[in-house]
Structures are given as C-alpha cells and as structure tokens.
Amino acid sequence: MGDKKFGAGLLDLLLPRECGGCARSGTLWCRECAELLSDHPVQLSPRVDPGVPVWALGRYDGPRRRSVIEMKERGRRDLAMPLGAAVAGALAMLERWGELGGGNRAPIVLVPAPTRARAARSRGGDPVRRIAESVRDKRRVEAWETGCVEGRPIQVCPILRMTRGVRDSVGLSAADRVTNVNGHVSLDTTAIRSIAGDSAIVLLDDVLTTGATAAESVRALSLRGIRTTIVLVLAGA
C-alpha cells in the first residue's frame, strides 16, 4: 500500500500541472476557479427527498463539473486539497447561517457518501473521503498556525458502505436509482462509537443527481440512531 501511494505521489509530481477546474497550465487550481467555488452554497430540492437540508457548492457545470471528472475518471488525487478548501469554506458559511446546529464546540462529523467498492478500487481510493480528510487536515493546519483551535473540530467517519448488487447509476432513471440503492447501504458499526451525541453530521458527496443515494444513506444512519444534520455536495446536477 505504501509503495502505491508513493508511486501515485511521484506521478503527480512528474505530470505537468494544469488547473483542475479550467485546464489552465502551470497551476493546480487557478484563482478564478477558487473564487467561483468560494461563492455562497445553494440549497437544493432533490427529486428524492432525504428528509434533511441539501446544500451544494453550485451547479454541476464549469470548474465544478470538470474537477469531479478529473478526480474520478482521470485520477487527479491532487484536487482533494483545493476542493477540500472549498468545502471547508462552505461549512464555515453554513455554520454562520445556523445550518449545522449543535453547540459552539460540538464536532462536525463528515461522513463520506458510500461508493461501490469496484469503483473505489478503479480510482485508487474514494475521492470523496480524500476531500473530507483534506477538510479535516486544513482545520488542523489553521489551528497550528494560529496557536489555537479555530471553530469546531472536524472528524471524518467513513462508516457507510455500499453492499454488493448495486449497478453504476449512469443512465438510470430516478425510479431505477432508488431501486438500485434501496437496502444496499450498510454501516461499519465499530466506528459509530467515535461519534459524539451532539455532533453535527454532514453527509458529504461529490454530485447529487436525484438524491437517491443521499436518501438511502440518511435512512441507514437513522436506523442506527444517527441523525444527519445536512447533506453537502460539490455540485447539484
């Protein structure tokens, strides 16, 4: 595993850099794309209602669309850092708006949405989990630089699993997407103990299309007594 990570990191260094949002050469993430992703998050009304507020950094177009494709289909692991910064900014804004609830010191728990094991293997790991970990690491660096803990602590709990039998959702109708994931999201019960009762639970994903996966994930969490606070996605299709 260590050799694979080393090889992936070396490959990132050897390949010429281009902006993951607009393909501008010479930079990982240009200023214009960073500004676009730092805009106010927008609330979505998905066709399949998960029963909790759903927020997105914006529409599934432009730099948001390109960065997701680069990350998932072309192995751009380096995009976890700028996308994590954008998610961190959105969380800070949602906290100011009172969307995250809990006390001032209650942890914010990022729960990556489940993905098919085969898809994760083909991508060298789960991109959404890498983004969540980047959000957590960014908060730790900020705390170290300022000499204090700024804001609420961030935890990453990858406790959701997609069980066997789930197909690739590309091309499926809204009804078929619901059927595809129904009953196929499970929890790693051993990790649940690390979640404090007053935590703000944020289900994190890359793209929301119909809301079927989000709804099933929220349902699976609730069956274990975990109340999801919000769903947050990079983009709404």
Sequence and secondary structure as in RCSB ss.txt:
>XXXX:A:sequence
MGDKKFGAGLLDLLLPRECGGCARSGTLWCRECAELLSDHPVQLSPRVDPGVPVWALGRYDGPRRRSVIEMKERG
RRDLAMPLGAAVAGALAMLERWGELGGGNRAPIVLVPAPTRARAARSRGGDPVRRIAESVRDKRRVEAWETGCVE
GRPIQVCPILRMTRGVRDSVGLSAADRVTNVNGHVSLDTTAIRSIAGDSAIVLLDDVLTTGATAAESVRALSLRG
IRTTIVLVLAGA
>XXXX:A:secstr
 HHHHHHHHHHHHHS  B TTT  BT SS HHHHHHHTS  EEE  SS  SS EEESSBSSHHHHHHHHHHHHS 
 GGGHHHHHHHHHHHHHHHHHTT S S TT  EEEEE    HHHHHHTTS HHHHHHHHHHHHHHHHHHHHTS  
SS EEE   EEE TT    TT  HHHHHHHHTT EEE GGGGGGS TT EEEEEEEEESSSHHHHHHHHHHHHTT
    EEEEEEE 
